[in-house]
Amino acid sequence: MSREWTIVVPEGSPAGRCDRVLAELKRDELTRSGAAKLLREGLILVNGAPGRPSTVVSPGDVICRIKGAEPPPESASHRPAPHIPILFEDEHIIVVDKPAGISVHPGAGGPTLTMMGVLMKTRPQMAEVGEPERRGVVHRLDKDTTGVMLFAKTQPAHRGLSAQFKEHSIHRIYHALVRGVPGKDSGIIDAGLGRHPKDRKRISTAAVKTRTAVTHWKIMEVFGTLALLEITPETGRTHQIRAHLASVGLPIVGDQVYGRLKTAKDIKNPITAAVVKLLKRQALHAHLLGFSHPVSGRCHEFSSEPAADMAKALAVLRGKADSGAKK
């Protein structure tokens, strides 16, 4: 089986077709036709997105050979890269304010535009950090979740940050707008999580095999039948917050996987209906991230405000904006 690798097109190299450049850079392993075959099969990423034989690559571009997988839809690779606000950056780490609609790293059959690819385009040193499909990645946010996110730019930083996440010593606070109002001001959800017994794409507390998962929550504001919660997860399981809240009858507004979202026309309350129209994704925001710098040891804490759509939805609920619900 072909092994995985990552290369950076050297400075001084002429720009050219990806199949030709690959055949030159990997001349001991690949012919031009072999490189073209890998590219057509979607097994070569150029700056985080699937390349084609005709893709033009230039010095500094990052080319990765990944594990076999179904290639993502071609149209996704042509989307313009979103603006990603930088909250902090030094030689070892970068902290960003992740927008909605972009995955963290490539996945089988998933979107091709990724946070990893966007950041690697201007930071080629990340090409040697972490796993081939997850360069610089030390934690994840779901595609449509926004907020503070941390990446490693060097291998020592990657090791140090990965250890902190494994030890659950990273301080994280999320804000979630949920359907339903808890009967008390705060609480803890302590329920193991694993793959849903019938739907492998979902996470469930009813899984046969589960891993420990603990989520703390408290009410920030109440808006009729909706509530804004502050969430502090102890653990970092896949879809933990979304699955945990849904399991106790508090699904996140806009979550079409765990929330069984009703359409706006089915909702009688005009304000709630307006919020559902505004939010075309789950209303979940990574508000704060605190950690020790993996090299200097200095404590850092970064926060960000909700994205425009969630901010507007909250403004509607607070009566500070036109709900748009009147016909």
Secondary structure as UniProt FT lines:
FT   STRAND          5..8
FT   TURN            11..12
FT   STRAND          16..17
FT   HELIX           18..25
FT   TURN            26..29
FT   HELIX           32..40
FT   TURN            41..42
FT   STRAND          44..46
FT   TURN            47..48
FT   STRAND          49..50
FT   TURN            53..54
FT   STRAND          56..57
FT   TURN            59..60
FT   STRAND          62..65
FT   HELIX           74..78
FT   STRAND          86..89
FT   STRAND          93..98
FT   TURN            100..101
FT   TURN            108..109
FT   HELIX           115..122
FT   HELIX           124..128
FT   STRAND          130..131
FT   TURN            132..133
FT   STRAND          134..135
FT   TURN            143..144
FT   STRAND          146..152
FT   HELIX           155..166
FT   TURN            167..168
FT   STRAND          171..179
FT   STRAND          186..190
FT   STRAND          193..195
FT   TURN            200..201
FT   STRAND          203..204
FT   TURN            205..206
FT   STRAND          214..223
FT   TURN            224..225
FT   STRAND          226..233
FT   TURN            238..239
FT   HELIX           240..247
FT   TURN            248..249
FT   TURN            253..254
FT   TURN            256..258
FT   HELIX           264..266
FT   HELIX           270..278
FT   STRAND          284..292
FT   TURN            294..296
FT   STRAND          299..303
FT   HELIX           308..317
FT   TURN            318..319
//
